[in-house]
Amino acid sequence: MTGDRRGLRPALLAAGLFVLVVGVLPLGALVRAKWGPLIRLDNRVEGSVHHDAVGSGAMRGAAKVLTLLGAPVLIEVTAAALAVWLVVRGHRRLAGYFAACVAGAYVLSTTGKLLVDRARPVFPDAFAHARGASFPSGHATGSAAFYLALAVLLLSLLTRPPRGLLLAMAAVVPLVVAATRVVLGVHYLSDVMAGLLIGWGWTAACTAFFTAWRAQEGRPVDPLEEGVDPEAATT
């Protein structure tokens, strides 16, 4: 098992960096350059989804509620409260891990917005509004980082964590949040795709770093089985 653990850390790091460098950077460059095929795809998807949402009150209502799962204010306040609670309980490593995942993802998202500076979709019959640049989606970025980091956190804190359920949450909730941003007409498809990639990629890289830190102390761990600090479950 030790060999598997050693192999998982660089794999997570490589996956995170691959997503960020090979996925997000080229996508941002294409959006910035207004590459025709991508812009046409974004416009076609956004127009079609918005048309369906205008005609369906249930679709709009569900999107307005579910999008709150990725609201930056909710995620930032919850992340800060959890980090403080972890410090009080003596789990400083977990607090640092959680804060690094969430705060770092938002820094990358903000940097992307400044560099790409994409205008948001505009509709004459808009039923939702958002401020700031469109690429990448802050809701998608924050939710991807937050829920994946939360899953790893709970793997560390719970003695018998529902591993499959936690990892499913880390994937499904951000995907739902990303979909709501397109439904509400405040982001293009490429915006939310980039946000998800940033959040998941950055958290994977942070997870690799923190598990490597434990390994240097002679305490290797499998983050997808035990989180980044399984000893926290016994304290």
C-alpha angles and dihedrals in degrees: 000000000000091000091051090051092050090051094048096059097060089039091057092045092048091047092050094048092043091055093048099043103031097032111032104031096054091043091052091047091051092050091047090051091047091234106202103227093048095045091048091050092049092049093046094049094043093047093049095047092046091051090053092046093050089056096046121063091183091055092050093046094050091048093051091053099041094046088067088072086073099037108139093223092053093046095044094048093044093047092049092048092049092048091052091047091051092050091050090051090051097251097127094153092056091045090052092047094050094045092047093051097049101035093043092051091053091049090054091046093051091047090052092051091052094047099044098032096191121179118236123248114280124211129174089221097042116162098185134043135195135181131231133030121329104225118103111016111241091202092054093044095048096044093048092052096039100049095042091048089046090053091052089045092053091046085060098044103041120076092211105020120188090241097183093048093049094049090046089053090051090056105032102045095053091046090053091048091049091051092052091056090057092043091052090052096237098111140034123234093256090052094060093039090056091046093053092047092050094049097046095038095050093046091050090053091048091049091052091050095050094046090049088052090056091046091056087057090054095256108109117189139187103232095198091055105030106014121234097299112025092170087073089074091066097048 
